[in-house]
Amino acid sequence: MKSKLTIDLNKDTIESAKSYAKSNQISLSDLIENYLNSLSKKDKNRYSVSPLVESLTGILPQKIGDNYKREYYDYLNQKYR
């Protein structure tokens, strides 16, 4: 079901949008509708986590020691002696 919407925009923005829509062979209404739909889809997908990532949650330690760089340096130093 289609509905009308009135919005106030800067004249330059409107002209730019009309030009973009014309060059992409799409109506200005469809362009705006597609953009608004993409925004709502981004919000829905932003917080979804794949089952793989969900299964990996909690595997790594919560806190890394303050001297992790030193520990890593010591590890590499022993490994490549």
Contacts in CASP RR format, 6 or more apart in sequence:
PFRMAT RR
TARGET T0000
AUTHOR 0000-0000-0000
METHOD contacts of the structure
MODEL  1
MKSKLTIDLNKDTIESAKSYAKSNQISLSDLIENYLNSLSKKDKNRYSVS
PLVESLTGILPQKIGDNYKREYYDYLNQKYR
9 17 0 8 1.000
17 28 0 8 1.000
17 31 0 8 1.000
17 32 0 8 1.000
18 28 0 8 1.000
20 31 0 8 1.000
21 27 0 8 1.000
21 28 0 8 1.000
21 30 0 8 1.000
21 31 0 8 1.000
24 31 0 8 1.000
26 34 0 8 1.000
65 71 0 8 1.000
END
